[in-house]
Amino acid sequence: MKRFHTLIGMIVSFTLMTFITGCGGGSTSDITSGTATMNITDAPVDDENVLGVHVAFDAVHYKPAGSQWVVEELNETRVINLLDLQDGNSTLLTAQTELPVGRINQIRFIINPAKTFIELAGDINETLTVPSQIEKVVGGFVVPAGGDINITADFDLRKSLVLENKGYKLKPTIKIVDNSQVGEVSGTVANVDGNTTVIVYAYANDTFIEADEKANDFANAATSSDATDGKYTLAWLAAGTYDLVVVEFDVNGENPIVLGTVQDVVITENVKETQDIDIQAL
């Protein structure tokens, strides 16, 4: 009789477990999609003649690993002035695009060249040549099951804007960052000469080689910030250790002089660090 009661108890327990699992809607392994929210930001351009860089976006395409491209068309062309998005500022481009769970390997930004233009000193607007309507970004992010990932596309205009004989061209250098995995550092810069331009560059620890970087327009910097007004912000930096390189340019934005380096600045995810710099102490 005792064994019979035990058997009945086991059957009842199993039935309850099955009922509860059914009511719970299944496990997260049953969820095959999540969403991604895309933001846009920019690192500053050194050319003081450039007052605005207005880029027109028509769509964003996402390439999941082992699957077809997912197309997110904007309701209408979105024109964004990238120069408004410096020093850690950003703007929303697309919200909660549904994507398959897992790795997104590539992203395409579809740019409308007819509506993309550059704003120059003297109240001049000129067409901004975009060599390719489709700007690809290699490297991506992971879509969580049933969740939303917040990502930011960093358009580094300092590297992307090229002045040629026939005018300016936009050859975007874009990196994608997961907002939950980046931090920033900001602070004051003392003893700045108001007649020159001062830029603070962030380099991965021990990678800055002065002769090479001066010859290459500091192209290997992770990001930069204009500190001419005595303040700087270096945002969207992946966690790690960086060296901050302070560079002074003449009134024409040329002839860079490396004033000094602040070494071993540690960036932590979701933390805003403060690092004040005194040029005379470098």
C-alpha positions in Angstrom: 0.0 0.0 0.0 2.9 2.3 0.9 4.5 1.7 -2.5 1.1 2.5 -4.2 0.9 5.9 -2.4 4.5 6.7 -3.4 3.8 5.9 -7.1 0.7 8.1 -7.0 2.8 10.9 -5.5 5.4 10.6 -8.3 2.7 10.7 -11.0 1.1 13.8 -9.4 4.5 15.6 -9.1 5.3 14.8 -12.7 1.9 16.1 -13.9 2.3 19.4 -11.9 5.8 19.9 -13.4 4.5 19.4 -16.9 1.6 21.8 -16.3 3.9 24.5 -14.8 6.4 24.2 -17.7 3.6 24.5 -20.2 2.3 27.6 -18.5 5.7 29.1 -18.4 5.9 29.3 -22.2 9.1 27.2 -22.6 12.8 28.0 -22.0 15.0 30.7 -23.5 16.3 28.1 -25.9 13.0 28.3 -27.7 13.5 32.0 -28.4 15.1 32.5 -31.8 15.2 36.3 -32.1 16.2 39.4 -30.2 16.4 43.1 -31.2 19.1 45.7 -31.8 19.0 49.4 -31.4 21.4 51.4 -33.5 22.9 54.8 -32.5 25.3 57.1 -34.4 28.2 59.1 -33.0 31.4 60.8 -34.3 34.9 61.6 -33.4 35.9 65.2 -34.2 37.3 66.4 -37.5 40.5 68.6 -37.3 39.6 70.8 -40.3 38.3 74.1 -38.8 36.9 75.1 -42.2 34.3 72.2 -41.9 31.3 73.3 -39.9 28.9 70.4 -40.7 29.0 67.0 -42.3 25.4 66.0 -43.1 25.0 62.3 -44.0 21.7 61.0 -45.4 20.8 57.4 -44.3 18.2 55.3 -46.2 18.6 51.9 -44.5 20.7 49.6 -42.3 21.4 46.0 -43.3 22.5 43.3 -40.9 24.3 40.0 -41.8 23.7 37.3 -39.2 26.2 34.4 -39.2 25.0 31.7 -41.6 21.9 33.6 -42.7 20.6 36.1 -45.2 20.9 39.9 -44.8 18.2 41.5 -42.7 17.1 44.9 -44.2 15.9 47.7 -42.0 14.5 50.5 -44.3 14.0 53.9 -42.7 10.5 55.4 -43.1 12.2 58.3 -44.8 15.8 59.5 -45.5 17.4 60.6 -42.2 20.0 63.4 -42.6 22.3 63.6 -39.6 25.0 66.2 -39.0 27.8 64.1 -37.6 29.6 67.1 -36.2 26.7 67.5 -33.7 27.6 64.1 -32.3 31.1 64.6 -30.8 32.4 64.2 -27.2 30.2 61.2 -26.3 27.0 62.5 -27.8 24.9 60.2 -30.0 21.6 60.0 -31.8 19.2 57.1 -32.5 19.1 55.8 -36.0 17.0 52.6 -35.7 15.1 51.2 -32.7 14.7 47.5 -31.9 15.3 45.8 -35.3 14.3 42.2 -35.0 17.3 39.9 -35.7 18.1 36.2 -35.3 19.8 35.3 -32.0 23.6 35.0 -32.3 26.4 36.8 -34.0 25.9 39.6 -36.5 29.1 39.6 -38.7 28.6 42.6 -40.9 26.6 45.8 -41.2 25.8 47.9 -44.2 24.8 51.6 -44.0 22.9 52.6 -47.1 23.7 56.3 -47.7 21.8 58.6 -50.1 24.5 60.6 -51.9 22.1 63.1 -53.4 21.2 64.4 -49.9 24.6 64.1 -48.3 26.5 67.4 -48.1 29.3 69.3 -46.3 28.9 72.7 -44.7 31.9 75.0 -44.9 33.0 78.3 -43.4 31.6 81.3 -45.3 28.0 79.9 -45.4 29.0 77.4 -48.2 27.2 74.1 -48.7 28.9 71.6 -51.2 28.0 68.1 -52.3 30.0 65.6 -50.3 31.2 62.8 -52.6 30.5 59.3 -51.4 32.5 56.8 -53.5 30.1 53.9 -52.5 26.5 54.2 -51.6 26.9 51.1 -49.4 29.3 51.5 -46.5 30.2 48.2 -44.9 31.4 47.6 -41.3 33.2 44.3 -40.6 32.8 43.0 -37.1 29.6 43.2 -35.2 27.8 42.1 -32.0 25.8 39.3 -30.5 22.0 39.4 -30.4 20.6 38.2 -27.1 17.6 35.8 -27.0 14.5 37.8 -26.3 16.4 40.9 -25.4 17.6 44.2 -26.9 21.2 45.1 -27.5 22.1 48.8 -27.7 24.9 49.4 -30.2 26.6 52.6 -31.5 28.3 53.2 -34.9 31.2 55.5 -34.4 31.8 57.5 -37.7 35.4 58.8 -37.2 35.3 61.8 -39.5 38.9 62.6 -38.7 39.8 59.5 -40.7 36.8 59.5 -43.0 36.8 63.0 -44.5 39.3 63.4 -47.3 40.1 66.7 -49.1 41.0 66.2 -52.7 41.5 68.5 -55.7 37.8 68.4 -56.6 36.5 68.8 -53.1 35.7 66.6 -50.0 35.0 62.9 -50.1 33.5 60.7 -47.4 35.3 57.4 -47.1 33.8 56.3 -43.8 35.9 54.6 -41.1 33.2 53.1 -38.8 33.5 50.9 -35.7 30.6 49.2 -34.0 30.6 49.2 -30.2 28.3 47.4 -27.7 27.2 50.2 -25.4 27.4 47.8 -22.3 31.0 47.1 -23.0 32.5 50.6 -23.3 33.6 53.4 -21.0 34.9 56.9 -21.3 37.4 59.3 -19.9 37.1 63.1 -19.7 38.6 66.1 -17.9 40.2 69.5 -18.2 43.3 70.5 -20.1 45.2 73.3 -18.4 47.5 75.9 -20.0 46.0 75.6 -23.5 47.2 78.3 -26.0 44.1 79.8 -27.4 45.8 80.6 -30.7 46.4 76.9 -31.5 44.3 73.8 -31.7 44.9 71.0 -29.1 43.7 67.5 -29.7 43.8 64.6 -27.2 44.2 61.2 -28.8 43.6 57.8 -27.1 45.9 55.0 -28.1 45.9 51.4 -26.9 48.6 51.1 -24.3 52.2 51.2 -25.7 51.2 51.5 -29.3 51.9 55.1 -30.0 55.0 55.7 -32.1 55.4 59.5 -32.6 57.2 59.6 -35.9 54.9 57.1 -37.5 51.7 58.7 -36.2 52.7 62.2 -37.1 53.4 61.1 -40.7 50.1 59.2 -40.8 47.8 61.9 -39.3 47.4 59.9 -36.1 45.4 57.4 -37.9 45.9 54.6 -35.4 44.3 56.4 -32.5 41.2 54.7 -31.1 39.5 58.1 -30.9 40.2 61.7 -30.3 38.7 64.9 -28.8 39.2 68.6 -29.5 40.5 70.1 -26.2 41.1 73.7 -27.5 38.5 75.0 -25.1 40.3 73.4 -22.2 38.0 70.3 -21.9 38.0 66.9 -23.6 35.9 63.7 -23.7 37.1 60.4 -25.1 34.0 58.1 -25.4 33.0 54.7 -26.7 36.3 53.1 -25.7 36.5 49.4 -25.2 37.6 48.4 -21.7 41.4 48.3 -21.5 44.4 50.5 -20.8 45.2 53.5 -23.0 47.8 56.3 -23.4 46.4 59.8 -23.9 48.5 61.8 -26.4 48.2 65.6 -26.4 49.0 67.2 -29.7 49.1 70.9 -30.7 48.5 72.2 -34.2 49.2 75.6 -35.6 46.5 78.1 -36.6 46.1 76.4 -40.0 45.6 73.0 -38.4 49.1 71.8 -39.5 52.6 71.2 -38.1 51.6 69.0 -35.2 53.7 69.0 -32.0 53.3 66.2 -29.5 53.2 68.0 -26.1 53.3 64.9 -24.1 51.5 61.6 -23.0 49.4 60.5 -20.1 50.1 56.8 -19.8 48.2 53.8 -18.4 44.7 55.3 -18.2 42.4 52.4 -17.4 39.0 52.3 -19.0 36.3 50.2 -17.4 32.9 49.1 -18.8 30.1 51.5 -18.0 32.4 53.8 -16.0 33.1 57.5 -16.7 36.7 58.1 -15.6 38.2 61.6 -14.9 41.7 62.5 -16.0 42.7 66.1 -15.8 45.8 67.1 -17.9 48.2 70.0 -17.3 50.2 70.7 -20.5 53.1 72.3 -18.6 53.4 69.2 -16.5 53.7 66.7 -19.5 
